[in-house]
Amino acid sequence: MITFDEALRRLSSVSFPKPKTEIIFLNRASGRILAEEVRADQGMPPFDKSTMDGYALSRADTVKGAHLAFTVAAGAAPKRALAAGECVKVMTGAAVPLGAECVVPVELALEKNGFVSFSKIPKDAYIEKKGSQYKKKDLLLYPGTRLRAQETAVLAAAGKARLRVFKKPHVGILATGDELLAVGKKPGSFQIRNSNSSQLFAQLLEAGCEPKDYGIASDDPKRIDSLFRRALQECDAVFMTGGVSAGDFDFVPEIVKKNGATVLFDRVSVKPGKPTLFATKGRKIIFGLPGNPVSSFVIFSLLAKPLLARMAGGSRELKTLRAPLAEAAVGIPHERLSFRPVSLGVDGLVRFPRYQGSAHIHAYVFADAMLRQEAHSPDLKPGDLAEIVLL
């Protein structure tokens, strides 16, 4: 059994070839990994721009007032430069003419018979200068960037209607166990529905992968072997759940070895998730995850997701922070690093949803983070700072 940090180290040592790329439309970019540099085709903003509805003029004329020369709407060009003693009415986002040094918001101005006076002169200029965000040819986004809504907006502003992204890794999912039943069927007295495959499918989509479900394999080594070999042939990675421990019906480790894969570890000193297997075959990766739903969820979140991000051409680090506890937490008496679901409130305090162990996936419905507690760590009191990993 290896430590959690050693498992991370071994995963980080795995290298991947650069993924192939494809061209997609911008409106399909969310969640994809950018495969090209994106540089600005113009400065932003492309002109001196008003950030308020108001009157643009020189600083000197704000004290005595100014004659209204003309109005500039957003998207229109100013008719001419300002002369001394003049102001122009501008809308938010409109270009300000040469000669204007500030914009006085409309609520601080009084316009009467073509003359504008001001009740107060704000310190802010309310003018965003041309190129103040970035200049033409500046690097805006780099290869490996995961595209979210904000990156999509930057791409749109740069005129990138089509862009090059890395192709998604294809990942196979295989659940094992005689007790498992398809989601749409009614369980018998000693059966449970297969929640792990659905959970993994959703997590793989969130990780930017293309998942494929290979169904449920009963605890029959021939059946598991057949589906595993098919998934390994067709996919870049394979995730199996169940059958990875040391029981009489845990066939996965031997099947993985039998098919020529190199096992980097098969037990991790972590709770939940101790019986976790990771192997490679050529450039392909294999995870054997525990059958308990929480264990599967936690190990995927902590170990698999960062690795898949690299396989997809990007990167993803675990996001952690220290936050005070709203309530006490029992310490860890054993030798395994432990994780449990927590929620981070608007008051910045960490709270614990009701949690009954590695089969209680419902607890994670109320969680947005996991509390990390080291082996043999003491009890924690309300107000103590604790390390949490954001989900």
C-alpha positions in Angstrom: 0.0 0.0 0.0 1.3 3.4 -0.9 0.6 6.9 0.4 -1.8 9.2 -1.3 1.0 11.6 -2.1 3.0 8.8 -3.6 0.0 7.8 -5.7 -0.1 11.4 -7.0 3.6 11.3 -7.8 3.3 8.0 -9.8 0.4 9.5 -11.7 2.3 12.6 -12.5 5.2 10.5 -13.9 2.9 9.1 -16.7 3.4 10.9 -20.0 1.0 11.1 -22.9 1.5 11.9 -26.6 0.2 15.3 -27.7 -3.5 14.8 -28.5 -4.9 15.2 -32.0 -6.8 18.3 -32.8 -9.9 19.4 -34.6 -11.6 22.6 -35.7 -15.0 23.5 -34.0 -17.4 26.4 -34.0 -17.2 28.8 -31.0 -20.6 27.9 -29.7 -19.4 24.3 -29.2 -16.3 25.4 -27.3 -17.5 25.2 -23.7 -15.4 22.6 -21.7 -13.0 22.0 -24.5 -9.2 22.3 -24.3 -7.7 25.0 -26.6 -5.0 23.8 -29.0 -3.8 27.1 -30.4 -2.6 30.5 -29.3 -5.2 33.2 -29.5 -3.9 36.8 -30.0 -5.8 40.0 -30.2 -6.7 41.1 -33.7 -7.2 44.6 -32.3 -6.7 46.5 -29.1 -9.5 46.4 -26.5 -11.3 48.7 -26.2 -10.6 49.7 -29.9 -11.4 53.4 -29.0 -11.6 55.7 -26.0 -14.9 54.6 -24.5 -17.3 56.1 -22.0 -18.1 53.8 -19.1 -21.2 55.9 -18.0 -24.1 57.7 -19.5 -23.1 61.3 -19.1 -21.3 64.3 -20.6 -17.8 64.2 -22.0 -15.6 67.3 -21.8 -12.3 68.7 -20.6 -11.5 68.9 -16.9 -11.3 72.7 -17.1 -14.8 73.1 -18.4 -16.4 70.9 -15.6 -16.2 73.8 -13.2 -17.9 76.5 -15.2 -20.1 74.3 -17.4 -20.1 73.8 -21.2 -22.3 74.1 -24.2 -23.8 70.9 -25.6 -22.3 70.3 -29.0 -23.8 67.0 -30.1 -24.7 63.5 -28.9 -22.7 60.2 -29.4 -24.6 56.9 -29.3 -22.9 53.6 -28.8 -21.6 52.4 -32.1 -21.5 55.9 -33.7 -18.4 58.0 -34.5 -18.0 61.4 -32.8 -18.6 64.2 -35.4 -15.5 66.1 -34.5 -13.1 66.9 -31.7 -14.3 69.1 -28.9 -13.6 72.8 -28.8 -13.0 74.7 -25.5 -16.3 75.3 -23.7 -18.0 72.4 -25.3 -19.3 69.0 -24.1 -21.0 66.1 -25.8 -23.6 63.8 -24.4 -22.4 60.1 -24.5 -24.0 56.8 -23.8 -22.3 53.9 -22.0 -19.9 52.2 -24.4 -19.9 55.2 -26.8 -16.7 56.7 -28.2 -15.6 59.9 -26.6 -14.2 62.6 -29.0 -10.7 64.1 -29.0 -10.4 66.8 -26.4 -12.6 65.0 -23.8 -10.7 64.2 -20.6 -13.6 62.9 -18.4 -17.2 62.0 -18.4 -19.6 63.4 -15.8 -22.5 61.0 -15.1 -25.8 62.3 -16.2 -27.3 62.3 -12.7 -24.7 64.9 -11.7 -25.5 67.2 -14.6 -28.3 69.7 -15.4 -28.9 70.5 -19.1 -30.9 73.7 -19.9 -31.2 75.5 -23.1 -28.2 73.8 -24.6 -26.0 74.5 -21.6 -24.8 71.9 -19.1 -23.8 72.6 -15.6 -22.6 70.1 -13.0 -23.5 69.7 -9.3 -20.4 67.6 -8.5 -17.2 66.7 -10.3 -16.3 63.1 -9.7 -12.6 62.1 -9.3 -13.0 59.2 -11.8 -12.7 60.0 -15.4 -15.1 57.3 -16.5 -13.2 56.9 -19.8 -11.6 53.6 -20.7 -8.6 54.3 -22.8 -8.0 52.6 -26.2 -6.0 49.5 -25.7 -6.0 49.7 -21.9 -7.2 46.0 -21.6 -4.8 44.7 -24.2 -3.0 45.7 -27.4 -3.2 44.3 -30.9 -1.3 41.0 -31.1 -1.2 40.5 -27.3 -1.5 36.9 -26.2 -5.0 36.4 -24.9 -5.3 32.6 -24.4 -2.7 29.8 -24.7 -2.9 26.2 -25.7 -4.0 23.9 -22.9 -6.6 26.4 -21.6 -9.9 24.8 -20.6 -12.6 27.0 -22.1 -15.3 28.3 -19.8 -17.9 31.1 -20.4 -15.3 33.8 -19.8 -12.8 32.4 -22.2 -15.6 32.0 -24.8 -16.3 35.7 -24.4 -12.6 36.6 -25.0 -12.6 34.3 -28.1 -15.7 36.1 -29.4 -14.2 39.5 -28.9 -11.1 38.4 -30.8 -13.3 37.3 -33.7 -12.6 33.5 -33.3 -15.8 32.1 -34.8 -13.9 28.8 -35.3 -11.0 27.5 -33.3 -8.7 24.5 -32.9 -9.1 22.3 -29.9 -7.7 19.0 -28.7 -9.8 16.0 -29.4 -11.5 14.4 -26.4 -10.1 11.3 -24.8 -12.4 8.3 -25.3 -12.9 6.6 -22.0 -14.6 3.2 -21.3 -16.7 2.4 -18.2 -17.2 -1.1 -16.9 -19.0 -2.0 -13.7 -18.5 -5.4 -12.2 -20.6 -7.3 -9.6 -23.4 -9.9 -9.4 -25.3 -7.6 -7.2 -25.6 -4.8 -9.8 -28.7 -4.1 -11.8 -29.4 -1.6 -14.7 -30.8 1.7 -13.6 -34.2 1.2 -15.2 -34.9 -2.2 -13.5 -36.4 -3.0 -10.2 -33.9 -4.5 -7.8 -34.5 -7.9 -6.1 -34.1 -8.4 -2.4 -30.3 -8.4 -2.5 -29.5 -6.3 -5.6 -28.7 -2.6 -6.0 -28.9 -0.3 -9.1 -25.6 0.5 -10.8 -25.1 4.1 -9.7 -21.3 4.1 -10.3 -21.4 3.9 -14.1 -23.8 6.9 -14.2 -21.7 8.8 -11.8 -18.5 8.1 -13.8 -20.3 9.0 -17.1 -21.2 12.4 -15.6 -17.7 13.0 -14.1 -16.0 12.1 -17.4 -18.2 14.6 -19.3 -17.3 17.3 -16.8 -13.6 16.3 -17.2 -13.9 16.9 -21.0 -13.9 13.3 -22.0 -16.0 11.2 -24.4 -17.3 8.3 -22.2 -18.7 5.0 -23.4 -20.5 2.6 -21.1 -19.7 -1.1 -21.6 -22.4 -2.2 -19.1 -22.3 -4.5 -16.2 -20.1 -7.6 -16.0 -21.1 -10.3 -13.5 -18.5 -11.7 -11.2 -17.3 -14.1 -14.0 -13.6 -13.6 -14.9 -14.3 -14.6 -18.6 -17.0 -12.0 -18.9 -15.0 -9.3 -17.2 -11.9 -10.1 -19.4 -13.9 -10.0 -22.6 -15.5 -6.6 -21.9 -12.2 -5.2 -20.5 -10.3 -6.2 -23.6 -12.9 -4.7 -25.9 -12.9 -1.4 -23.9 -9.1 -1.3 -23.9 -9.0 -1.8 -27.6 -11.5 0.9 -28.4 -10.7 3.6 -25.8 -7.8 5.7 -24.5 -8.6 4.9 -20.9 -10.7 2.3 -19.1 -12.4 2.8 -15.7 -13.7 -0.3 -13.9 -15.6 -0.2 -10.6 -15.8 -3.1 -8.1 -13.8 -6.3 -8.0 -10.5 -4.6 -7.1 -10.1 -5.7 -3.4 -9.0 -9.0 -2.0 -12.2 -10.9 -1.9 -13.0 -14.3 -3.5 -14.8 -12.5 -6.4 -12.3 -9.7 -7.0 -10.9 -10.6 -10.4 -10.0 -7.2 -11.8 -6.3 -7.0 -10.7 -5.4 -10.3 -12.2 -7.3 -9.6 -15.4 -5.5 -6.3 -15.8 -2.1 -8.0 -15.4 -3.1 -10.9 -17.7 -3.8 -8.4 -20.5 -0.2 -7.1 -20.4 -0.8 -3.9 -18.4 1.7 -2.6 -15.8 0.2 -2.0 -12.4 1.7 1.1 -10.8 -0.3 0.6 -7.6 -3.3 -1.4 -6.3 -3.8 0.0 -2.8 -3.7 3.6 -1.5 -3.5 4.6 2.1 -6.6 6.8 1.9 -10.2 6.6 3.3 -12.4 6.1 1.5 -10.8 4.5 -1.6 -8.1 2.1 -0.3 -8.6 -0.6 -2.9 -7.7 1.6 -5.9 -5.8 0.1 -8.9 -3.9 2.1 -11.5 -2.2 0.6 -14.5 -0.9 1.5 -17.9 -0.6 -0.3 -21.2 1.4 1.6 -23.8 -0.2 5.1 -23.8 -3.5 3.8 -22.4 -4.4 4.1 -18.7 -6.6 1.9 -16.5 -8.3 2.7 -13.3 -9.8 0.0 -11.0 -12.1 1.9 -8.6 -13.7 0.7 -5.5 -17.4 -0.4 -5.8 -18.7 1.8 -3.0 -20.1 4.9 -4.7 -18.4 7.5 -2.4 -15.0 5.7 -2.8 -15.4 5.8 -6.5 -16.4 9.5 -6.5 -13.6 10.6 -4.2 -10.8 8.7 -6.0 -12.0 10.0 -9.4 -12.1 13.6 -8.1 -8.7 13.4 -6.4 -6.6 11.2 -8.6 -8.3 10.5 -12.0 -9.5 14.0 -12.9 -6.1 15.7 -12.9 -4.6 12.8 -14.9 -7.4 12.9 -17.5 -6.9 16.7 -17.9 -3.3 16.1 -18.9 -4.3 13.3 -21.3 -6.8 15.8 -22.9 -4.0 18.4 -23.5 -4.6 20.6 -20.5 -4.0 20.6 -16.8 -6.0 20.7 -13.6 -4.7 21.0 -10.1 -6.7 20.2 -7.0 -8.0 23.5 -5.5 -7.5 23.6 -1.7 -8.0 26.3 0.9 -8.0 26.6 4.7 -11.3 27.6 6.3 -12.7 27.7 9.9 -15.0 24.9 11.1 -18.5 25.8 12.3 -18.6 22.6 14.4 -16.2 20.1 15.9 -14.6 17.3 13.9 -13.5 14.0 15.3 -9.8 13.3 14.7 -8.4 10.4 12.7 -7.1 7.5 14.9 -5.9 5.3 12.1 -3.0 5.4 9.6 -4.9 6.5 6.5 -5.4 10.0 5.2 -9.2 10.7 5.2 -11.6 12.7 3.2 -15.3 13.5 4.1 -18.0 15.7 2.5 -18.4 19.2 3.8 -20.2 22.4 2.7 -18.7 25.9 2.7 -21.3 28.4 3.9 -21.7 32.0 2.8 -20.2 32.9 6.2 -17.0 31.1 5.2 -17.5 28.4 7.8 -17.2 24.6 7.1 -20.1 22.4 8.0 -20.7 18.7 7.9 -23.8 17.1 6.2 -25.0 13.8 7.6 -22.5 11.2 6.4 -22.6 7.5 7.0 -19.5 6.3 5.1 -18.4 5.1 1.7 -21.8 3.9 0.5 -23.6 7.2 1.4 -23.3 9.1 -1.9 -26.4 11.1 -1.1 -24.3 13.1 1.4 -22.3 14.6 -1.5 -25.5 16.2 -2.8 -25.1 18.7 0.0 -21.3 19.0 -0.3 -19.1 21.4 -2.4 -15.8 20.4 -0.8 -14.1 17.6 1.1 -12.3 17.9 4.4 -8.8 16.5 4.4 -7.7 15.0 7.7 -4.2 13.5 8.1 -3.5 10.1 9.7 -3.5 10.2 13.5 -4.7 13.8 13.5 -6.3 15.3 16.6 -9.9 16.4 17.1 -10.7 19.8 15.7 -12.7 22.4 17.6 -15.2 25.0 16.2 -13.1 27.8 14.8 -10.1 25.7 14.0 -8.7 26.1 10.5 -9.1 23.0 8.4 -7.9 22.1 4.9 -10.6 21.5 2.3 -10.5 20.4 -1.3 -13.0 22.1 -3.5 -15.2 19.9 -5.7 
